[in-house]
C-alpha cells in the first residue's frame, strides 16, 4: 500500500506520453555524513516542481493558479511564485502550502513538505513494480546502502532492485541514490551510473558544493555551489530510515550464534 503525502492524483496518472529516453538516468550521490547528499537529491525534485509550478494548494485546502517567478538567469526562484488569490501577485509561498506541477512526479523513501510527492519505502517500491506506478518520475532513494549493499548482492531485495535498474530507460525514471560511500553499493548499480556527485558542506556559509561528473553532459568535472537554506525546510535532515525486518532477523540470528559459540 502506498503511503501518499501531498499527493492528490493517482500515481499512475500521466498527462501525456513523454519522449523516449536515449539512456537510463542514474545519479549516485555520495559524501561524508552531513555533506548535503539528501539535500542535493531532493533539490532535483523541488527545482523541477518550482520550474513547472501551475498551482498551489493552500493550508485551507483551496487550490489556486500559480506560475514560477524567475531570476535574471531564467531559473525559478525556490520558495516564491505568482499566485492568483484572487488577483495575480508575486509572493512568498504561504506556510503549510503545497506547490504542485502537472507532469512532475516524485517518489521518495523519505518525507517532504511543501511540494507534491509520494512517499514509498523500499517494500512499497517493490510492491508497485508491476502495477504501472513506477514510471515517468524522479525516484529518490536515500540511505541507499540499506537496500543495495554489495555484500548482500544475492539477497531478494537487492536482486529485485537491480532488476528495476535495468528498466529505468523504458520506465522513464530518473533514479537518484544517496549513500555515504558509493563503493559499498552493489556493483550492478555502480555500472549503470551516468552521473556521480560528491557533496561538501560549509557550515559557516551554509552552502553545499556539488562536484558533478557526467560525461554525457560535461567534458570535465563540474563544480556547483548552492545555498542550503533554500531547501532545508522541505525535508528532515535527521530522518531515520528503518533497516528491513528480514535484515534485522538475520543479524539477530547471527548474533545469537556468536553468543552460543562463546
Helices and strands as residue ranges (DSSP letters): E 25-30, H 37-51, E 55-57, E 63-67, E 80-84, E 88-92, E 98-100, E 106-108, E 118-119, H 122-127, E 137-141, H 145-148, G 150-152, H 156-165, H 168-171, E 173-178, G 182-184, H 187-192, E 195-202, E 207-213, E 222-227, G 228-230, G 232-234, H 245-261
